[in-house]
Amino acid sequence: MKAEAPQAARLACIGAANWDHKLQAHDALISASSNPVDAWPPTPGGVARNLAENLAALGAHTALACVLGNDVAGRTLLAHAQQLGIDTR
C-alpha cells in the first residue's frame, strides 16, 4: 500500500479586513483643534486579513471570511487578497 503525502494545512481566518491609515502629527496634539499631520498611503489591514496574508505567505491553504463593501475600497481589498493566494470564495 502506497503512503499518501500529507495535505497542506487548510485554515480559515474570520474577522476584519480594512484599510490602515497611518498619520504622524507635526507637533504635540492639541485637544479640540485641527492638528497638521503627515499621512502615508493606506495599506491593507485588519487582524484576520493580516493573519491570512502571513499564513498564505508560509504556504498554508488559507481562506478569509469577512464583510467587505461593494465599493472601490472593498473591491481593492478583495483583489489584493486573491493576488496573495488567499481563498476568498
mmCIF file as gemmi writes it, N, C-alpha and C atoms, coordinates in Angstrom:
data_model
loop_
_atom_site.group_PDB
_atom_site.id
_atom_site.type_symbol
_atom_site.label_atom_id
_atom_site.label_alt_id
_atom_site.label_comp_id
_atom_site.label_asym_id
_atom_site.label_entity_id
_atom_site.label_seq_id
_atom_site.pdbx_PDB_ins_code
_atom_site.Cartn_x
_atom_site.Cartn_y
_atom_site.Cartn_z
_atom_site.occupancy
_atom_site.B_iso_or_equiv
_atom_site.pdbx_formal_charge
_atom_site.auth_seq_id
_atom_site.auth_asym_id
_atom_site.pdbx_PDB_model_num
ATOM 1 N N . MET Axp A 1 ? 0.841 -1.179 0 1 0 ? 1 A 1
ATOM 2 C CA . MET Axp A 1 ? 0 0 0 1 0 ? 1 A 1
ATOM 3 C C . MET Axp A 1 ? 0.888 1.244 0 1 0 ? 1 A 1
ATOM 4 N N . LYS Axp A 2 ? 0.605 2.168 -0.91 1 0 ? 2 A 1
ATOM 5 C CA . LYS Axp A 2 ? 1.384 3.393 -1.057 1 0 ? 2 A 1
ATOM 6 C C . LYS Axp A 2 ? 0.952 4.428 -0.016 1 0 ? 2 A 1
ATOM 7 N N . ALA Axp A 3 ? 1.928 5.009 0.652 1 0 ? 3 A 1
ATOM 8 C CA . ALA Axp A 3 ? 1.624 6.046 1.647 1 0 ? 3 A 1
ATOM 9 C C . ALA Axp A 3 ? 1.226 7.326 0.923 1 0 ? 3 A 1
ATOM 10 N N . GLU Axp A 4 ? 0.244 8.019 1.453 1 0 ? 4 A 1
ATOM 11 C CA . GLU Axp A 4 ? -0.195 9.287 0.869 1 0 ? 4 A 1
ATOM 12 C C . GLU Axp A 4 ? 0.608 10.435 1.45 1 0 ? 4 A 1
ATOM 13 N N . ALA Axp A 5 ? 0.878 11.419 0.602 1 0 ? 5 A 1
ATOM 14 C CA . ALA Axp A 5 ? 1.578 12.618 1.064 1 0 ? 5 A 1
ATOM 15 C C . ALA Axp A 5 ? 0.661 13.401 1.994 1 0 ? 5 A 1
ATOM 16 N N . PRO Axp A 6 ? 1.215 14.007 3.04 1 0 ? 6 A 1
ATOM 17 C CA . PRO Axp A 6 ? 0.371 14.804 3.934 1 0 ? 6 A 1
ATOM 18 C C . PRO Axp A 6 ? -0.207 16.008 3.199 1 0 ? 6 A 1
ATOM 19 N N . GLN Axp A 7 ? -1.429 16.358 3.526 1 0 ? 7 A 1
ATOM 20 C CA . GLN Axp A 7 ? -2.073 17.522 2.916 1 0 ? 7 A 1
ATOM 21 C C . GLN Axp A 7 ? -1.587 18.797 3.595 1 0 ? 7 A 1
ATOM 22 N N . ALA Axp A 8 ? -1.537 19.861 2.82 1 0 ? 8 A 1
ATOM 23 C CA . ALA Axp A 8 ? -1.201 21.158 3.392 1 0 ? 8 A 1
ATOM 24 C C . ALA Axp A 8 ? -2.314 21.576 4.35 1 0 ? 8 A 1
ATOM 25 N N . ALA Axp A 9 ? -1.952 22.334 5.361 1 0 ? 9 A 1
ATOM 26 C CA . ALA Axp A 9 ? -2.944 22.81 6.326 1 0 ? 9 A 1
ATOM 27 C C . ALA Axp A 9 ? -4.001 23.641 5.62 1 0 ? 9 A 1
ATOM 28 N N . ARG Axp A 10 ? -5.249 23.486 6.01 1 0 ? 10 A 1
ATOM 29 C CA . ARG Axp A 10 ? -6.345 24.28 5.478 1 0 ? 10 A 1
ATOM 30 C C . ARG Axp A 10 ? -6.876 25.114 6.643 1 0 ? 10 A 1
ATOM 31 N N . LEU Axp A 11 ? -6.705 26.404 6.532 1 0 ? 11 A 1
ATOM 32 C CA . LEU Axp A 11 ? -7.043 27.309 7.631 1 0 ? 11 A 1
ATOM 33 C C . LEU Axp A 11 ? -8.045 28.352 7.17 1 0 ? 11 A 1
ATOM 34 N N . ALA Axp A 12 ? -8.88 28.791 8.085 1 0 ? 12 A 1
ATOM 35 C CA . ALA Axp A 12 ? -9.824 29.871 7.797 1 0 ? 12 A 1
ATOM 36 C C . ALA Axp A 12 ? -9.623 30.981 8.82 1 0 ? 12 A 1
ATOM 37 N N . CYS Axp A 13 ? -9.536 32.202 8.317 1 0 ? 13 A 1
ATOM 38 C CA . CYS Axp A 13 ? -9.442 33.385 9.174 1 0 ? 13 A 1
ATOM 39 C C . CYS Axp A 13 ? -10.769 34.126 9.043 1 0 ? 13 A 1
ATOM 40 N N . ILE Axp A 14 ? -11.409 34.378 10.169 1 0 ? 14 A 1
ATOM 41 C CA . ILE Axp A 14 ? -12.719 35.022 10.173 1 0 ? 14 A 1
ATOM 42 C C . ILE Axp A 14 ? -12.609 36.301 10.989 1 0 ? 14 A 1
ATOM 43 N N . GLY Axp A 15 ? -12.944 37.428 10.366 1 0 ? 15 A 1
ATOM 44 C CA . GLY Axp A 15 ? -12.865 38.688 11.094 1 0 ? 15 A 1
ATOM 45 C C . GLY Axp A 15 ? -12.738 39.864 10.159 1 0 ? 15 A 1
ATOM 46 N N . ALA Axp A 16 ? -11.927 40.826 10.558 1 0 ? 16 A 1
ATOM 47 C CA . ALA Axp A 16 ? -11.887 42.116 9.874 1 0 ? 16 A 1
ATOM 48 C C . ALA Axp A 16 ? -10.862 42.19 8.745 1 0 ? 16 A 1
ATOM 49 N N . ALA Axp A 17 ? -11.257 42.922 7.715 1 0 ? 17 A 1
ATOM 50 C CA . ALA Axp A 17 ? -10.353 43.371 6.649 1 0 ? 17 A 1
ATOM 51 C C . ALA Axp A 17 ? -10.691 44.837 6.424 1 0 ? 17 A 1
ATOM 52 N N . ASN Axp A 18 ? -9.694 45.675 6.467 1 0 ? 18 A 1
ATOM 53 C CA . ASN Axp A 18 ? -9.935 47.111 6.316 1 0 ? 18 A 1
ATOM 54 C C . ASN Axp A 18 ? -8.665 47.781 5.814 1 0 ? 18 A 1
ATOM 55 N N . TRP Axp A 19 ? -8.709 49.082 5.684 1 0 ? 19 A 1
ATOM 56 C CA . TRP Axp A 19 ? -7.53 49.856 5.289 1 0 ? 19 A 1
ATOM 57 C C . TRP Axp A 19 ? -6.941 50.525 6.522 1 0 ? 19 A 1
ATOM 58 N N . ASP Axp A 20 ? -5.642 50.377 6.709 1 0 ? 20 A 1
ATOM 59 C CA . ASP Axp A 20 ? -4.94 51.065 7.792 1 0 ? 20 A 1
ATOM 60 C C . ASP Axp A 20 ? -4.453 52.413 7.273 1 0 ? 20 A 1
ATOM 61 N N . HIS Axp A 21 ? -4.707 53.458 8.041 1 0 ? 21 A 1
ATOM 62 C CA . HIS Axp A 21 ? -4.256 54.808 7.708 1 0 ? 21 A 1
ATOM 63 C C . HIS Axp A 21 ? -3.263 55.24 8.782 1 0 ? 21 A 1
ATOM 64 N N . LYS Axp A 22 ? -2.046 55.556 8.37 1 0 ? 22 A 1
ATOM 65 C CA . LYS Axp A 22 ? -1.006 55.941 9.319 1 0 ? 22 A 1
ATOM 66 C C . LYS Axp A 22 ? -0.733 57.435 9.176 1 0 ? 22 A 1
ATOM 67 N N . LEU Axp A 23 ? -0.813 58.135 10.311 1 0 ? 23 A 1
ATOM 68 C CA . LEU Axp A 23 ? -0.618 59.575 10.357 1 0 ? 23 A 1
ATOM 69 C C . LEU Axp A 23 ? 0.394 59.904 11.448 1 0 ? 23 A 1
ATOM 70 N N . GLN Axp A 24 ? 1.142 60.97 11.238 1 0 ? 24 A 1
ATOM 71 C CA . GLN Axp A 24 ? 2.067 61.431 12.265 1 0 ? 24 A 1
ATOM 72 C C . GLN Axp A 24 ? 1.898 62.937 12.417 1 0 ? 24 A 1
ATOM 73 N N . ALA Axp A 25 ? 1.582 63.348 13.645 1 0 ? 25 A 1
ATOM 74 C CA . ALA Axp A 25 ? 1.393 64.777 13.927 1 0 ? 25 A 1
ATOM 75 C C . ALA Axp A 25 ? 2.717 65.518 13.808 1 0 ? 25 A 1
ATOM 76 N N . HIS Axp A 26 ? 2.651 66.734 13.299 1 0 ? 26 A 1
ATOM 77 C CA . HIS Axp A 26 ? 3.851 67.566 13.188 1 0 ? 26 A 1
ATOM 78 C C . HIS Axp A 26 ? 4.352 68.006 14.562 1 0 ? 26 A 1
ATOM 79 N N . ASP Axp A 27 ? 3.41 68.266 15.455 1 0 ? 27 A 1
ATOM 80 C CA . ASP Axp A 27 ? 3.747 68.754 16.796 1 0 ? 27 A 1
ATOM 81 C C . ASP Axp A 27 ? 2.892 68.013 17.813 1 0 ? 27 A 1
ATOM 82 N N . ALA Axp A 28 ? 3.015 68.408 19.075 1 0 ? 28 A 1
ATOM 83 C CA . ALA Axp A 28 ? 2.171 67.836 20.126 1 0 ? 28 A 1
ATOM 84 C C . ALA Axp A 28 ? 0.705 68.085 19.778 1 0 ? 28 A 1
ATOM 85 N N . LEU Axp A 29 ? -0.148 67.097 20.041 1 0 ? 29 A 1
ATOM 86 C CA . LEU Axp A 29 ? -1.573 67.226 19.725 1 0 ? 29 A 1
ATOM 87 C C . LEU Axp A 29 ? -2.236 68.248 20.637 1 0 ? 29 A 1
ATOM 88 N N . ILE Axp A 30 ? -3.132 69.023 20.061 1 0 ? 30 A 1
ATOM 89 C CA . ILE Axp A 30 ? -3.915 69.998 20.817 1 0 ? 30 A 1
ATOM 90 C C . ILE Axp A 30 ? -5.357 69.532 20.764 1 0 ? 30 A 1
ATOM 91 N N . SER Axp A 31 ? -5.925 69.248 21.915 1 0 ? 31 A 1
ATOM 92 C CA . SER Axp A 31 ? -7.292 68.746 22.001 1 0 ? 31 A 1
ATOM 93 C C . SER Axp A 31 ? -8.296 69.752 21.44 1 0 ? 31 A 1
ATOM 94 N N . ALA Axp A 32 ? -9.338 69.252 20.794 1 0 ? 32 A 1
ATOM 95 C CA . ALA Axp A 32 ? -10.431 70.061 20.239 1 0 ? 32 A 1
ATOM 96 C C . ALA Axp A 32 ? -9.936 71.066 19.205 1 0 ? 32 A 1
ATOM 97 N N . SER Axp A 33 ? -8.894 70.684 18.473 1 0 ? 33 A 1
ATOM 98 C CA . SER Axp A 33 ? -8.319 71.57 17.47 1 0 ? 33 A 1
ATOM 99 C C . SER Axp A 33 ? -7.901 70.745 16.255 1 0 ? 33 A 1
ATOM 100 N N . SER Axp A 34 ? -7.664 71.425 15.15 1 0 ? 34 A 1
ATOM 101 C CA . SER Axp A 34 ? -7.082 70.758 13.985 1 0 ? 34 A 1
ATOM 102 C C . SER Axp A 34 ? -5.58 70.631 14.206 1 0 ? 34 A 1
ATOM 103 N N . ASN Axp A 35 ? -5.049 69.451 13.91 1 0 ? 35 A 1
ATOM 104 C CA . ASN Axp A 35 ? -3.632 69.203 14.087 1 0 ? 35 A 1
ATOM 105 C C . ASN Axp A 35 ? -3.03 68.774 12.751 1 0 ? 35 A 1
ATOM 106 N N . PRO Axp A 36 ? -2.05 69.527 12.219 1 0 ? 36 A 1
ATOM 107 C CA . PRO Axp A 36 ? -1.445 69.127 10.949 1 0 ? 36 A 1
ATOM 108 C C . PRO Axp A 36 ? -0.688 67.804 11.097 1 0 ? 36 A 1
ATOM 109 N N . VAL Axp A 37 ? -0.793 66.962 10.069 1 0 ? 37 A 1
ATOM 110 C CA . VAL Axp A 37 ? -0.158 65.645 10.101 1 0 ? 37 A 1
ATOM 111 C C . VAL Axp A 37 ? 0.491 65.331 8.754 1 0 ? 37 A 1
ATOM 112 N N . ASP Axp A 38 ? 1.421 64.385 8.777 1 0 ? 38 A 1
ATOM 113 C CA . ASP Axp A 38 ? 1.922 63.743 7.572 1 0 ? 38 A 1
ATOM 114 C C . ASP Axp A 38 ? 1.155 62.433 7.448 1 0 ? 38 A 1
ATOM 115 N N . ALA Axp A 39 ? 0.75 62.09 6.237 1 0 ? 39 A 1
ATOM 116 C CA . ALA Axp A 39 ? -0.019 60.868 6.015 1 0 ? 39 A 1
ATOM 117 C C . ALA Axp A 39 ? 0.723 59.97 5.039 1 0 ? 39 A 1
ATOM 118 N N . TRP Axp A 40 ? 0.713 58.671 5.311 1 0 ? 40 A 1
ATOM 119 C CA . TRP Axp A 40 ? 1.276 57.68 4.41 1 0 ? 40 A 1
ATOM 120 C C . TRP Axp A 40 ? 0.138 57.033 3.634 1 0 ? 40 A 1
ATOM 121 N N . PRO Axp A 41 ? 0.444 56.426 2.48 1 0 ? 41 A 1
ATOM 122 C CA . PRO Axp A 41 ? -0.623 55.76 1.718 1 0 ? 41 A 1
ATOM 123 C C . PRO Axp A 41 ? -1.273 54.662 2.562 1 0 ? 41 A 1
ATOM 124 N N . PRO Axp A 42 ? -2.595 54.484 2.435 1 0 ? 42 A 1
ATOM 125 C CA . PRO Axp A 42 ? -3.268 53.412 3.181 1 0 ? 42 A 1
ATOM 126 C C . PRO Axp A 42 ? -2.716 52.049 2.773 1 0 ? 42 A 1
ATOM 127 N N . THR Axp A 43 ? -2.712 51.118 3.737 1 0 ? 43 A 1
ATOM 128 C CA . THR Axp A 43 ? -2.267 49.752 3.477 1 0 ? 43 A 1
ATOM 129 C C . THR Axp A 43 ? -3.344 48.774 3.922 1 0 ? 43 A 1
ATOM 130 N N . PRO Axp A 44 ? -3.438 47.601 3.256 1 0 ? 44 A 1
ATOM 131 C CA . PRO Axp A 44 ? -4.423 46.609 3.695 1 0 ? 44 A 1
ATOM 132 C C . PRO Axp A 44 ? -4.15 46.197 5.137 1 0 ? 44 A 1
ATOM 133 N N . GLY Axp A 45 ? -5.219 46.091 5.913 1 0 ? 45 A 1
ATOM 134 C CA . GLY Axp A 45 ? -5.078 45.731 7.321 1 0 ? 45 A 1
ATOM 135 C C . GLY Axp A 45 ? -6.266 44.939 7.814 1 0 ? 45 A 1
ATOM 136 N N . GLY Axp A 46 ? -6.408 44.887 9.107 1 0 ? 46 A 1
ATOM 137 C CA . GLY Axp A 46 ? -7.434 44.071 9.759 1 0 ? 46 A 1
ATOM 138 C C . GLY Axp A 46 ? -6.776 42.8 10.271 1 0 ? 46 A 1
ATOM 139 N N . VAL Axp A 47 ? -7.086 42.408 11.504 1 0 ? 47 A 1
ATOM 140 C CA . VAL Axp A 47 ? -6.397 41.269 12.116 1 0 ? 47 A 1
ATOM 141 C C . VAL Axp A 47 ? -6.557 39.995 11.296 1 0 ? 47 A 1
ATOM 142 N N . ALA Axp A 48 ? -7.772 39.624 10.923 1 0 ? 48 A 1
ATOM 143 C CA . ALA Axp A 48 ? -7.979 38.384 10.171 1 0 ? 48 A 1
ATOM 144 C C . ALA Axp A 48 ? -7.285 38.447 8.813 1 0 ? 48 A 1
ATOM 145 N N . ARG Axp A 49 ? -7.364 39.582 8.124 1 0 ? 49 A 1
ATOM 146 C CA . ARG Axp A 49 ? -6.725 39.723 6.823 1 0 ? 49 A 1
ATOM 147 C C . ARG Axp A 49 ? -5.209 39.628 6.957 1 0 ? 49 A 1
ATOM 148 N N . ASN Axp A 50 ? -4.657 40.268 7.986 1 0 ? 50 A 1
ATOM 149 C CA . ASN Axp A 50 ? -3.214 40.197 8.22 1 0 ? 50 A 1
ATOM 150 C C . ASN Axp A 50 ? -2.771 38.754 8.477 1 0 ? 50 A 1
ATOM 151 N N . LEU Axp A 51 ? -3.533 38.034 9.308 1 0 ? 51 A 1
ATOM 152 C CA . LEU Axp A 51 ? -3.203 36.629 9.569 1 0 ? 51 A 1
ATOM 153 C C . LEU Axp A 51 ? -3.273 35.803 8.295 1 0 ? 51 A 1
ATOM 154 N N . ALA Axp A 52 ? -4.332 35.998 7.504 1 0 ? 52 A 1
ATOM 155 C CA . ALA Axp A 52 ? -4.483 35.246 6.258 1 0 ? 52 A 1
ATOM 156 C C . ALA Axp A 52 ? -3.304 35.521 5.323 1 0 ? 52 A 1
ATOM 157 N N . GLU Axp A 53 ? -2.873 36.773 5.224 1 0 ? 53 A 1
ATOM 158 C CA . GLU Axp A 53 ? -1.746 37.115 4.355 1 0 ? 53 A 1
ATOM 159 C C . GLU Axp A 53 ? -0.485 36.39 4.789 1 0 ? 53 A 1
ATOM 160 N N . ASN Axp A 54 ? -0.208 36.399 6.089 1 0 ? 54 A 1
ATOM 161 C CA . ASN Axp A 54 ? 1.015 35.769 6.58 1 0 ? 54 A 1
ATOM 162 C C . ASN Axp A 54 ? 0.965 34.249 6.478 1 0 ? 54 A 1
ATOM 163 N N . LEU Axp A 55 ? -0.185 33.651 6.739 1 0 ? 55 A 1
ATOM 164 C CA . LEU Axp A 55 ? -0.311 32.2 6.606 1 0 ? 55 A 1
ATOM 165 C C . LEU Axp A 55 ? -0.155 31.77 5.151 1 0 ? 55 A 1
ATOM 166 N N . ALA Axp A 56 ? -0.753 32.534 4.231 1 0 ? 56 A 1
ATOM 167 C CA . ALA Axp A 56 ? -0.612 32.224 2.81 1 0 ? 56 A 1
ATOM 168 C C . ALA Axp A 56 ? 0.852 32.343 2.385 1 0 ? 56 A 1
ATOM 169 N N . ALA Axp A 57 ? 1.558 33.337 2.914 1 0 ? 57 A 1
ATOM 170 C CA . ALA Axp A 57 ? 2.975 33.507 2.586 1 0 ? 57 A 1
ATOM 171 C C . ALA Axp A 57 ? 3.811 32.329 3.079 1 0 ? 57 A 1
ATOM 172 N N . LEU Axp A 58 ? 3.349 31.672 4.142 1 0 ? 58 A 1
ATOM 173 C CA . LEU Axp A 58 ? 4.039 30.496 4.673 1 0 ? 58 A 1
ATOM 174 C C . LEU Axp A 58 ? 3.666 29.222 3.92 1 0 ? 58 A 1
ATOM 175 N N . GLY Axp A 59 ? 2.73 29.335 2.978 1 0 ? 59 A 1
ATOM 176 C CA . GLY Axp A 59 ? 2.355 28.185 2.161 1 0 ? 59 A 1
ATOM 177 C C . GLY Axp A 59 ? 1.12 27.444 2.601 1 0 ? 59 A 1
ATOM 178 N N . ALA Axp A 60 ? 0.442 27.926 3.628 1 0 ? 60 A 1
ATOM 179 C CA . ALA Axp A 60 ? -0.787 27.275 4.084 1 0 ? 60 A 1
ATOM 180 C C . ALA Axp A 60 ? -1.949 27.646 3.172 1 0 ? 60 A 1
ATOM 181 N N . HIS Axp A 61 ? -2.834 26.676 2.895 1 0 ? 61 A 1
ATOM 182 C CA . HIS Axp A 61 ? -4.06 26.985 2.145 1 0 ? 61 A 1
ATOM 183 C C . HIS Axp A 61 ? -4.952 27.754 3.107 1 0 ? 61 A 1
ATOM 184 N N . THR Axp A 62 ? -5.164 29.014 2.817 1 0 ? 62 A 1
ATOM 185 C CA . THR Axp A 62 ? -5.836 29.914 3.751 1 0 ? 62 A 1
ATOM 186 C C . THR Axp A 62 ? -7.051 30.558 3.108 1 0 ? 62 A 1
ATOM 187 N N . ALA Axp A 63 ? -8.155 30.56 3.843 1 0 ? 63 A 1
ATOM 188 C CA . ALA Axp A 63 ? -9.375 31.233 3.405 1 0 ? 63 A 1
ATOM 189 C C . ALA Axp A 63 ? -9.629 32.417 4.332 1 0 ? 63 A 1
ATOM 190 N N . LEU Axp A 64 ? -10.265 33.439 3.783 1 0 ? 64 A 1
ATOM 191 C CA . LEU Axp A 64 ? -10.615 34.628 4.562 1 0 ? 64 A 1
ATOM 192 C C . LEU Axp A 64 ? -12.108 34.861 4.451 1 0 ? 64 A 1
ATOM 193 N N . ALA Axp A 65 ? -12.786 34.942 5.591 1 0 ? 65 A 1
ATOM 194 C CA . ALA Axp A 65 ? -14.214 35.257 5.639 1 0 ? 65 A 1
ATOM 195 C C . ALA Axp A 65 ? -14.377 36.583 6.364 1 0 ? 65 A 1
ATOM 196 N N . CYS Axp A 66 ? -14.898 37.573 5.643 1 0 ? 66 A 1
ATOM 197 C CA . CYS Axp A 66 ? -15.101 38.893 6.226 1 0 ? 66 A 1
ATOM 198 C C . CYS Axp A 66 ? -16.176 39.614 5.424 1 0 ? 66 A 1
ATOM 199 N N . VAL Axp A 67 ? -16.606 40.729 5.913 1 0 ? 67 A 1
ATOM 200 C CA . VAL Axp A 67 ? -17.59 41.545 5.21 1 0 ? 67 A 1
ATOM 201 C C . VAL Axp A 67 ? -16.858 42.704 4.556 1 0 ? 67 A 1
ATOM 202 N N . LEU Axp A 68 ? -17.086 42.868 3.245 1 0 ? 68 A 1
ATOM 203 C CA . LEU Axp A 68 ? -16.496 43.976 2.5 1 0 ? 68 A 1
ATOM 204 C C . LEU Axp A 68 ? -17.595 44.735 1.776 1 0 ? 68 A 1
ATOM 205 N N . GLY Axp A 69 ? -17.424 46.023 1.638 1 0 ? 69 A 1
ATOM 206 C CA . GLY Axp A 69 ? -18.367 46.825 0.878 1 0 ? 69 A 1
ATOM 207 C C . GLY Axp A 69 ? -18.17 46.614 -0.618 1 0 ? 69 A 1
ATOM 208 N N . ASN Axp A 70 ? -19.224 46.837 -1.38 1 0 ? 70 A 1
ATOM 209 C CA . ASN Axp A 70 ? -19.146 46.758 -2.836 1 0 ? 70 A 1
ATOM 210 C C . ASN Axp A 70 ? -18.771 48.136 -3.378 1 0 ? 70 A 1
ATOM 211 N N . ASP Axp A 71 ? -17.594 48.599 -2.956 1 0 ? 71 A 1
ATOM 212 C CA . ASP Axp A 71 ? -17.077 49.898 -3.38 1 0 ? 71 A 1
ATOM 213 C C . ASP Axp A 71 ? -15.608 49.719 -3.743 1 0 ? 71 A 1
ATOM 214 N N . VAL Axp A 72 ? -14.955 50.784 -4.127 1 0 ? 72 A 1
ATOM 215 C CA . VAL Axp A 72 ? -13.557 50.688 -4.548 1 0 ? 72 A 1
ATOM 216 C C . VAL Axp A 72 ? -12.691 50.096 -3.436 1 0 ? 72 A 1
ATOM 217 N N . ALA Axp A 73 ? -12.886 50.541 -2.207 1 0 ? 73 A 1
ATOM 218 C CA . ALA Axp A 73 ? -12.074 50.047 -1.087 1 0 ? 73 A 1
ATOM 219 C C . ALA Axp A 73 ? -12.26 48.547 -0.897 1 0 ? 73 A 1
ATOM 220 N N . GLY Axp A 74 ? -13.51 48.087 -0.89 1 0 ? 74 A 1
ATOM 221 C CA . GLY Axp A 74 ? -13.789 46.664 -0.696 1 0 ? 74 A 1
ATOM 222 C C . GLY Axp A 74 ? -13.287 45.816 -1.848 1 0 ? 74 A 1
ATOM 223 N N . ARG Axp A 75 ? -13.532 46.275 -3.073 1 0 ? 75 A 1
ATOM 224 C CA . ARG Axp A 75 ? -13.078 45.503 -4.245 1 0 ? 75 A 1
ATOM 225 C C . ARG Axp A 75 ? -11.557 45.445 -4.318 1 0 ? 75 A 1
ATOM 226 N N . THR Axp A 76 ? -10.889 46.497 -3.897 1 0 ? 76 A 1
ATOM 227 C CA . THR Axp A 76 ? -9.427 46.511 -3.904 1 0 ? 76 A 1
ATOM 228 C C . THR Axp A 76 ? -8.882 45.541 -2.862 1 0 ? 76 A 1
ATOM 229 N N . LEU Axp A 77 ? -9.475 45.512 -1.668 1 0 ? 77 A 1
ATOM 230 C CA . LEU Axp A 77 ? -9.059 44.549 -0.647 1 0 ? 77 A 1
ATOM 231 C C . LEU Axp A 77 ? -9.27 43.118 -1.132 1 0 ? 77 A 1
ATOM 232 N N . LEU Axp A 78 ? -10.399 42.858 -1.784 1 0 ? 78 A 1
ATOM 233 C CA . LEU Axp A 78 ? -10.698 41.529 -2.31 1 0 ? 78 A 1
ATOM 234 C C . LEU Axp A 78 ? -9.661 41.117 -3.348 1 0 ? 78 A 1
ATOM 235 N N . ALA Axp A 79 ? -9.374 41.988 -4.294 1 0 ? 79 A 1
ATOM 236 C CA . ALA Axp A 79 ? -8.395 41.686 -5.347 1 0 ? 79 A 1
ATOM 237 C C . ALA Axp A 79 ? -7.007 41.452 -4.746 1 0 ? 79 A 1
ATOM 238 N N . HIS Axp A 80 ? -6.641 42.249 -3.757 1 0 ? 80 A 1
ATOM 239 C CA . HIS Axp A 80 ? -5.328 42.11 -3.113 1 0 ? 80 A 1
ATOM 240 C C . HIS Axp A 80 ? -5.22 40.742 -2.442 1 0 ? 80 A 1
ATOM 241 N N . ALA Axp A 81 ? -6.256 40.333 -1.72 1 0 ? 81 A 1
ATOM 242 C CA . ALA Axp A 81 ? -6.244 39.019 -1.059 1 0 ? 81 A 1
ATOM 243 C C . ALA Axp A 81 ? -6.121 37.901 -2.09 1 0 ? 81 A 1
ATOM 244 N N . GLN Axp A 82 ? -6.866 38.002 -3.174 1 0 ? 82 A 1
ATOM 245 C CA . GLN Axp A 82 ? -6.815 36.974 -4.213 1 0 ? 82 A 1
ATOM 246 C C . GLN Axp A 82 ? -5.428 36.904 -4.839 1 0 ? 82 A 1
ATOM 247 N N . GLN Axp A 83 ? -4.777 38.047 -5.05 1 0 ? 83 A 1
ATOM 248 C CA . GLN Axp A 83 ? -3.423 38.078 -5.62 1 0 ? 83 A 1
ATOM 249 C C . GLN Axp A 83 ? -2.424 37.38 -4.704 1 0 ? 83 A 1
ATOM 250 N N . LEU Axp A 84 ? -2.7 37.398 -3.407 1 0 ? 84 A 1
ATOM 251 C CA . LEU Axp A 84 ? -1.809 36.754 -2.434 1 0 ? 84 A 1
ATOM 252 C C . LEU Axp A 84 ? -2.062 35.26 -2.335 1 0 ? 84 A 1
ATOM 253 N N . GLY Axp A 85 ? -3.079 34.768 -3.033 1 0 ? 85 A 1
ATOM 254 C CA . GLY Axp A 85 ? -3.401 33.341 -2.972 1 0 ? 85 A 1
ATOM 255 C C . GLY Axp A 85 ? -4.361 32.97 -1.866 1 0 ? 85 A 1
ATOM 256 N N . ILE Axp A 86 ? -5.017 33.955 -1.29 1 0 ? 86 A 1
ATOM 257 C CA . ILE Axp A 86 ? -5.993 33.697 -0.221 1 0 ? 86 A 1
ATOM 258 C C . ILE Axp A 86 ? -7.31 33.317 -0.861 1 0 ? 86 A 1
ATOM 259 N N . ASP Axp A 87 ? -7.926 32.242 -0.381 1 0 ? 87 A 1
ATOM 260 C CA . ASP Axp A 87 ? -9.224 31.788 -0.888 1 0 ? 87 A 1
ATOM 261 C C . ASP Axp A 87 ? -10.303 32.729 -0.349 1 0 ? 87 A 1
ATOM 262 N N . THR Axp A 88 ? -10.957 33.441 -1.233 1 0 ? 88 A 1
ATOM 263 C CA . THR Axp A 88 ? -11.989 34.408 -0.813 1 0 ? 88 A 1
ATOM 264 C C . THR Axp A 88 ? -13.392 33.979 -1.22 1 0 ? 88 A 1
ATOM 265 N N . ARG Axp A 89 ? -13.529 32.721 -1.636 1 0 ? 89 A 1
ATOM 266 C CA . ARG Axp A 89 ? -14.863 32.274 -2.049 1 0 ? 89 A 1
ATOM 267 C C . ARG Axp A 89 ? -15.804 32.292 -0.882 1 0 ? 89 A 1
